[in-house]
Amino acid sequence: MMPHKWSILKSFIRRHIATVVLVLCAGLLANVLTIAIPVSIGKYYDLLFEYHSRRAQVLDFLPQSWWDTVPHFLTFFFMLIILRTVLAFIDRFYTGKLGELLVKEMREKLFE
């Protein structure tokens, strides 16, 4: 008799818990950075035009020295983009890897 689908998934997750946690954390951080990128553009307009937007205040918990000049801001902004790209890649790569492992294990159980 074939085990229940949830028990198969639970045992798969238990065996690959480190990868599952990595995928969840990378996906969460990539999504947070997706929101932080346009908000940081608001900080750029604050810097250029000395306008204080309410949306840009979300990033006030970070040090002011990260965007007190245009070169500092550009460094911060490009680092955000690079970090978001790396985290999105990790999320997609390991999600695909977990999917392939699950399909392999299911195929092996089906044809044993």
Secondary structure, 3 states (H helix, E strand, C coil): CCCCHHHHHHHHHHHCHHHHHHHHHHHHHHHHHHHHHHHHHHHHHHHHHCCCCCHHHHHHHCCHHHCCCHHHHHHHHHHHHHHHHHHHHHHHHHHHHHHHHHHHHHHHHHCC
